Amino acid sequence: MTKKRKLGRGVAVVGAGMSPFGMFAERTSTDLFIEAFQEMTGSVDKGFEPNDIDALYLGNFTNDFFVQQSHWGAILVDALGLVPKPATRTEGACASSALAFREAVFAIASGFYDIVLVGGFEQMSKQSTEQVAEGLALAASPYEREAGFTYPGVFGAIATAYFDRYGATREHLMNVTIKSHENGRLNPKAQHQRSISEIMASRIEKAASRGQSPPGWQDEKEFLADPQANPVIAWPTHLFDCSPISDGAACVLLVGEELAASFTDTPMHVRGLGQASGRNLHAADDLTSFEATRFAAREAYEMAGLSPADIQFAEVHDCFSIAEILHGEDLGFFDPGTGFKAVAEGLTRRDGPKPINTSGGLKCKGHPVGATGVAQLIEVWQQLRGEAGERQIPAKDLRFGAAHSMGGTGGTCTFTILERW
């Protein structure tokens, strides 16, 4: 029998902050997290005293590997001057800080804590590309690792299966890429802040300045179809289909719902939460769908008393361009096999009926894996508050937004729905 989940106490997000995402090899993870924390502190409209924080929940995938340092809860509590407050680290691959958020919600809903800091961080740039690939592969199953199946290969296989079943093509992946870059250029925290047309124009100008014949690209898709400009990584996945190596940190402040008015007049309330596990890729029944996403979404919708049609916009885990298409289907926004058509028709644009990844997504905002889950929720928070700047969704009645995170080859998925009252 399915049990409808509910919280014993309401929980609200009252502050949020993040560092820029990018490559910052000269900085430390502590530097980045303190920057995010300071921005979060300044975002609390009515102010608050950091020492009132009861506990910290921190998501990090594997800084143990990337920077050869563990025990980050104690390190960051000390750096923030919050000793002896308890800190708990969560790990769920790329969903690590989404899990931290979920555990913090439960801690407040239980009545044990009233004010909790949730954060996520990762620093990947101190390693080579090959070493980063090795570190990320730690989230795959032993079988997949032994087979040498890295994540570009995983999502290349997924894209191939989707193309074969539904008739999509590389041009449909390009539509996702072009949209992501259009959104990313409007995000001051994004790692990639140029549209595809701007990148194309820059390369044409660079060739001319060197006295070379300028490339003959007529539009963004001709540029993306050029293997010299956009080389194959794992067919049909090309360079511009992939999220980058990134450093960054993000954090939010959660409080018991009845306390929210003491912090802000515009809190965002946690309406639905879902988490599920899935089979590893080699054992999955279907390469064109993630069962954990479907189950996590079902749990969140049931808890919220909502349907996919009620969600006005979402951040989804687009580690590769094909992933955005699949997640839109698994979350119920589009029927199976129609997600690529929805993107082509502009339905997922900022001004479309179902905006997806207004932040630029992992593809352009960046993907410091331990920070990603909280960063997605920050975009939802900003959009619902009408504070997303140039990338603000033009609809005036935003009430429900959601964030989807995925760890590994679909082994851990979360779906979180926020509401503005």
N, C-alpha and C positions, 0 to 999 in steps of 0.2 A: 504494500500500500504506500502510495506517495504521501509524504508528510510535507505540508506547507510550512516553510521555515519563516520565523519571524524573530526580531530582536526583542529582548526584554526591556530595552530602553533605547530611545532614539539617539542617533549619533549624527553630528554635523561637522562639516569642514569649515573652519573659520579663518584660515590663513594658508598661504602657499608661496613657495619660492624655489627658484632653481638657478644654478650656475649656467653660463653659456655651455653648450655642448660643442665639442671639437677635439682637437689634438693639442694637449697641453703637457708635453713631456717634462717641461721645466717646473711644473707645479706638483703638489701632492694631493692625494685623495682628501686629506684633512682640509687643505686649502679650499678645495672645491665644495666640500660639504659646509664649511663655515660660511662661504659666500651664499649658498642656498639658504642656510639657516637665517642669516642676517636679512635677506630679502623677505623670507617668510615672516620674520618678526615685524618688519616694517609694513607688511600687507594686512596685519590685523587692525581693522579700522579703529577700534576703540583702545588699542594697546593691550599689552599684558606683560606680566612679569615672568621671564623664562624660568625662574626658580619654582614657579607654580606647576611646571610640568611634572606629572607623576611618574612617567616612564617613557622609554624610547623603544620603538620597533624599527629595525634597520635591515633593509634588503641589500644583499650583495651576493653576486654569483661566485666569483673566484678571484678576488684580489690576492688570495693566497698564492695563486699561480702568476697573475699578471704583475704584481709588485712584491711578491715573496713576503707577505705580511698577513697574519691572521689576527683574530681577537679584536675585531673592529668595533664591537659595541663598547668595550671599555676604553678604547683609544678615543672614540668620538665623544663619549660622555665627558672624559677628562678635557678634551680640546674645547668643548662648549662650556666648560665650567659648571657642569651639572652633577658632578660627583656628590652624593652617592646614589643618584637615581638609577634604577635598574634599566638595563639595556638588553634587548634580545635580538639576535641576528637571525633572519630567515633566508633560506636558500631554495629556490625553485627554478634554477637556470635563469632565463630571460624574464620570468615572472616573479623573480625574487622579491621586489619591493611591492608588487601587487599582493603578495602573500603577507608582507609586513602590514599593509593597510588592513587587510582582512582580520588579522590577529588583533590589531589595535582596536578595530571596531568591536570585536567580541569582548575585549578587556573592558571597554567602557560600557558596553551593553550589559555586562554582568554586574555592573555597579562597583567593581573593584577599583577602577580608576575613573577620574573625571576629565583629565587633560592629558593627552598623549601626543608626542611627536612621532611622526612616521617619516622615514627617509629611505633613500636609495642612492647608491653610488657605484661607480666602477671606473677604473683607470686602466686603459688598454694600450695606450700609445708608447709605453716604455718597452714594449716587445715588438719584434718584427712581425710582418704579416703572416709568415709561416708559424711563428710561435702563437700568435693570436688564434689562428685556425686550430692549432693543437689545443689551446686552452678552451675554446668554445666547444670543441668536440668532446670535452669531458662530460657534457650534458647528454650526449647520445648514448644509446645502449651499448654494452660491451660488444655485442654482435656487429653492430653498425660500425663501431670504431675499428674492430679487427678487419672489417671489409674495406676500410679506408674511405667510408662514406661521409665526407665533410658536408657542411650545410649547403654550400652552393650546389653540390651534387644531389643532395636530398630534394631541394626545391626545383632543380632542373628536372628530376624524375617526376615530381608532382606536376610540374607544368606540362611535361610531355604527355602524362596520363590525362590531364584535363583537356589538352588540345585534341587528343585522340577521341575522347568521349563526346565532347561538346562542339568541336569545330572552331575553337578559338585559335588565334594566330599570334605571332610575335607583335603584330601591330596593336593588338589589344593590351599587351603588356606595356607598350609604349604610351598608351593612353593614361595608364596609371602613373608612369614615370613623369610625364608632362604635367599632370595635375599636381603631383607631389611637389615638384619644383616650383610651380606657380604659388603654392601655399607656403613653401619653405622660404621663398624670397621675401615674404611679408612677416617672417618670424625673427625678431632680433636675437633670439637665443639659439637659432638653428645653426647647425654645422654647415649646411649648404644653403646659401641665400641668393642663388642665381637661378633664373628660369632656364630651361633648355635653350630657348631662343637667345638668351644673353650669353650662355656658354658658347653656343654656335657662333655668334657674332664675334666674340672675343677671339676664338680660334682663327676665324677668317682674318681678322685684323692682325693677329700675330703672324700669320703666314705672309701677309702683305708687307709687314715691317721687316721681315727677313728676306724680302725679295723673291719669295716663292710664289708659285701660282696658287691663288686662293682656291680652297675646295669649292666644289660646285653645288653644295647643298642648297636646295630651294626652300626647305622647311624643316621643322624639328624632326619629323619622322625620317626624312632622308639622312639627317645627321645621325639619328639613332640606328639606322640601318647600315651605316658605314662601319665595317669591322675595324678600320683603323682608328676611328673616333670612339667606338663603343665595342670593344673586343668581347668575344665569347669567354665566359667564365666556366659555365657548365651548361651546354645547350639545353634548352633555348634561353637560358639565363645569361644576360650580358652584363657588362660592368654597371651600367646605369639602372639595372634592375636590383642592385644589391645595396643594402644599408652599409654605412661605413664603419670603420674602426673609430671608436669614440671614447672620450673621457667626459665625465660630468656627474652632477649630483642634483637631487631634487628632494624637497620635503614639504609636508603639509601638517597642519595642526588640527587635531580632532578633539572635540569636547562633547560632553553629554548634551543632548538636544535642549534640555531645559536651561542650560547655562549659556547657550549660543548668543543670546541677545546682549550679554555682558561684553561680548567680543566684537560683534558686528551686527548691522541691521540686515545684512544679506548673506546669511549662512547658506551653505548647500547641504542638503540632507541626504543621508545614505538611504536610498529607497529599496535597493535590491542587491544581493550578493550571491554569487555562484562560483563554485570551484569544482573541478572534476579532473580525473586522471584518464589517460588514454594508453592504448597499446603502443609499443614502439613501432616505428614505421615498417619494419620488416614483417611485423605480425598483424598489421592493420588490414581490415577487410576492404578498405577503399582508399586509394591514394588521392582522391579528389575531395575529401572531407575529413575533418578532425572531430572524432567522436567526443573528445573532452570539451571542445568548444560548444558542441550542441548541448551536452548535459549541463555544463556550467550556465549557459544561457537559459536553459529551461528552469533551473533552480532560481536564478535571479528574477526572471519574469514572474514565476509563481509567487515568490516572496513579495515582489512589488505590486502584484495584481495588475500587471501590464502585459502588452503584447509587443512584438517587434514594430508594429505600426506606430506605437506610442513614442518610440525613441526617435527624437528629432535629429540627432547627429551622434557620431561615435568616433572614437579613436580606436583603431584596430592594429593588431601586431603585424605590420607589413615589413618584416625582415627582408623579404624579397617581394617584387611587384605581384607575382602570382598569389602570394599569401593574402593580400588585401582582397582579391577577388573571391578566394575561397571563404575567408572569414565573413564577408558580407552575406554569403549564402548560408553558412552554418549558423549565423546569428539570426537568421530568419528575415533579413531585410529584402532578400531577393530569392527567387526560386532556384533550386539547383540547376546549374548550367546556364544561368542568365546573368550572373554577376558581371561578366565581361561586357555584356551588352549594356548593362546599366551604366558602367563607366563610359563607354563609347557614346551613350546618349546624354551624358552630362548630369546624370541623376545624383552623382556623388560629389559634384563641385560645391564650393562654398555657397553658391546661390541656387543650388539644386534642391530637390525635395528631401534628400537624405545625404547631407554632407558627411564625408568620411575623411579623417586625417587632415583636419584644417591646420594642424600644427606643421604640416609637411611630413608627418609620419616618421617612423624610424628611418625611412629612406633618406629624408632630407633634414629633419630635426637632428638626427643622430641617434645612435643606439649604444650608449654606455650601459651594458645589459642590466646591471643591478639597479640603475636609476630609472629605467624605462617605464616600469609600471606606475610609479608615482608621477613621473612626468606626463604620462597620458592623462592621469586624473587631474593634473594641474590645468591642462588644456581644457578639459571639460568644465572645471571650476571657473576659469577665466571667461569662457564663452557664455556660461549661464549668468555670470555677473555682468556681461556686456563689456568686458575689459580686455578683449583680444586685439584691440588696435585695428590695424589695416586688414587683418584677416578675420575680423568679426563676421560671423554669419549674419546676413542682412535681416533674417526673420526677426520680428519684434516680440514674439510670444514664446521665447525659449523657456521650456520648463523641465524637460527630461533629456539628459545626455548620458552617454555610457562609455566605458573603457574596457577593452578586451586585451588580455595579455596571454602569452603562450610561452612555455618553457620546453626546451629540447625539441624533439621531433613530434611535438603534440602531446607529450606525456603529462604536462601540467598546464591547465588553462583556467583563467578566471574571467569573470564578467561582473562589472560593477555599475550600477545605475545610480546617478545623482539627480536630485530634484531641487528645483528652486520653488519655494512656496510663494 
